[in-house]
Amino acid sequence: MPRSSDAEKVQRLNCAFELLAAGYSPAAAADALCERFALSRRQAYRYLLEAKHLKAPAAPVEATIPITIKVPAHTVQMLRAYAHSSGMTIGEIVARAVSALVARTRRHG
């Protein structure tokens, strides 16, 4: 069976959160999750356990698209070092940097 995407995980987690917030018992919520998402009972309880610690529904995850770019070797070294020290992925760092650059350009452009 293929792994769930991040978007599917957030959808299931939010459904678990809503079921618990609506007053469903853990057993009834697990049954509902199993039926709606074709999950094992064990996996349904994992989502419920995680949802129990949320204060609000999780933010939806935007799908990512792989791209290929060419950058100088020194930039790649700096990027890898920063990713390692920050605990972020290279994709997260690049996405944030590009978003910040575009936002700044729009304000001044």
MOGI-V672065 format. One record per backbone hydrogen bond with DSSP energy under -0.5 kcal/mol. CO is the residue of the C=O (numbers start at 1). NH is the residue of the N-H. If there is no record, write none. Layout:
co = [CO CO]
nh = [NH NH]
This chain:
co = [5 6 7 8 9 10 11 12 13 14 15 16 17 18 19 20 25 26 27 28 29 30 31 32 33 34 40 41 42 43 44 45 46 47 48 49 50 51 69 72 73 74 75 76 77 78 79 80 81 82 83 83 89 90 91 92 93 94 95 96 97 98 99 100 101 102 103 104 105]
nh = [9 10 11 12 13 14 15 16 17 18 19 20 21 22 24 23 29 30 31 32 33 34 35 36 37 38 44 45 46 47 48 49 50 51 52 53 53 54 71 76 77 78 79 80 81 82 83 84 85 86 87 88 93 94 95 96 97 98 99 100 101 102 103 104 105 106 107 108 109]
